[in-house]
Every structure is written in structure tokens, then in C-alpha cells.
Amino acid sequence: FQKENGSSLKKQLTWILLVKLVYLGWDLQCFFQHYLLQSLGLTLRGSRGSYAKRTWETVKRTTRKGQSADGVAVIPVLQRTLHYECIVLVKQFRPPMGGYCLEFPAGLIDDNESPEAAALRELEEETGYKGDVAECSPVVCMDPGLSNCTTHIVTVTINGDDAENVRPKPKPGDGGMLFDFQLLTTCMA
């Protein structure tokens, strides 16, 4: 952060780094400081070589190590005999929104964990369901205007007729958060 008087202020939380970015124009050169107080010299130049000083507030993930992305978002498709296929959503309180949100199960990829393994782990932790990975996307940016956070979108099929998936119960991990989950019925034809 940078205070109005020009002095800098840093703030690093457990999973994110808050950064204030100041740049000139649009040619990929900007100046910003992060929690290690290292300055990177990149300047953004406007059209026709003009310079315009701009400030960009951004959030940077600090969790990505050797893995390809920070996290996974799971699209769980529940399949049951004589039922429409359903998408499973998680109801979770989100302080920035000031309320509950319906979301796909999601979470960070642990060290030395594949995106597919992280998706199956997050699905079981948040919903209790066990499934099989059908597809895993390449790395995507979900909100590049705000953050450098990247994710894989993983589609998982759930056999709702399997005994372990008849009455699933969330199995929270180390964080201990419990989630409510809802079924969003949608025709997948």
C-alpha cells in the first residue's frame, strides 16, 4: 500500500499479498513494491508514446509454488438412475460479499498435488461426495483485472447410486470449515 504522503505500507496475509501498482501508460513497464520491498521496473506507456500515471490496486497470491496453478474449481455432475443430472453447489459465507454465495466446490492445490487430486479432495471435503475426474482444463485466470490467481476447472462425475454417495457428509480438512451444499438441478441433455 502507499499512503497519501508517499510513504509505503506493506501487508501480507496468509494466502494473499495486497499490492498497489503505479504505472505510466501501456507498454508493460510499471513500478510497484511487494512485501519483500523489491521494486520491479516495468513502465506502461499510453497510445502514441504518451504517458499517463495510473494506480492499480491488485491482490497477489503467495501460495503457488511448483504447481501449475494456485487452485481448482470443481464442476461436480451428480448422476443418478431415473433422475436428471445435477450440478452440486456449495453455500458458503463470503465476508467480502457480506453474505452467503452459491459456488462450485474449490480450493488451493497443496504442494506436490495434481489438480485432479486437489479437485477430488476439495469435493469430498466440502460435500462428502466421491467422484471421478472427467476433464481438467488448462490453467485459466478467473479475475485478471484484480489478481494473479490462476486455477484449473475440473469436471467431476459423481455416481449418485453408489452407496458412499447416497447420504454424503462434508469432511472438512485442517481448516475445519463446514459447508452447506445445494443441488442445482439442470438438464444436461
C-alpha positions, 0 to 999 in steps of 0.5 A, spaced: 500 500 500 502 507 499 499 512 503 497 519 501 504 522 503 508 517 499 510 513 504 509 505 503 505 500 507 506 493 506 501 487 508 501 480 507 496 475 509 496 468 509 494 466 502 494 473 499 499 479 498 495 486 497 499 490 492 498 497 489 501 498 482 503 505 479 504 505 472 505 510 466 501 508 460 501 501 456 507 498 454 508 493 460 513 497 464 510 499 471 513 500 478 510 497 484 513 494 491 511 487 494 512 485 501 519 483 500 520 491 498 523 489 491 521 494 486 520 491 479 521 496 473 516 495 468 513 502 465 506 502 461 506 507 456 499 510 453 497 510 445 502 514 441 508 514 446 504 518 451 504 517 458 499 517 463 500 515 471 495 510 473 494 506 480 492 499 480 490 496 486 491 488 485 491 482 490 497 477 489 497 470 491 503 467 495 501 460 495 503 457 488 509 454 488 511 448 483 504 447 481 501 449 475 496 453 478 494 456 485 487 452 485 481 448 482 474 449 481 470 443 481 464 442 476 461 436 480 455 432 475 451 428 480 448 422 476 443 418 478 438 412 475 431 415 473 433 422 475 436 428 471 443 430 472 445 435 477 450 440 478 452 440 486 453 447 489 456 449 495 453 455 500 458 458 503 459 465 507 463 470 503 465 476 508 467 480 502 460 479 499 457 480 506 453 474 505 452 467 503 454 465 495 452 459 491 459 456 488 462 450 485 466 446 490 474 449 490 480 450 493 488 451 493 492 445 490 497 443 496 504 442 494 506 436 490 498 435 488 495 434 481 489 438 480 485 432 479 487 430 486 486 437 489 479 437 485 477 430 488 479 432 495 476 439 495 469 435 493 469 430 498 471 435 503 466 440 502 460 435 500 462 428 502 461 426 495 466 421 491 467 422 484 471 421 478 475 426 474 472 427 467 476 433 464 481 438 467 482 444 463 488 448 462 490 453 467 485 459 466 485 466 470 478 467 473 479 475 475 485 478 471 483 485 472 484 484 480 489 478 481 494 473 479 490 467 481 490 462 476 486 455 477 484 449 473 476 447 472 475 440 473 469 436 471 467 431 476 462 425 475 459 423 481 455 416 481 449 418 485 447 410 486 453 408 489 452 407 496 458 412 499 454 417 495 447 416 497 447 420 504 454 424 503 457 428 509 462 434 508 469 432 511 472 438 512 480 438 512 485 442 517 481 448 516 475 445 519 470 449 515 463 446 514 459 447 508 452 447 506 451 444 499 445 445 494 443 441 488 442 445 482 438 441 478 439 442 470 438 438 464 444 436 461 441 433 455 
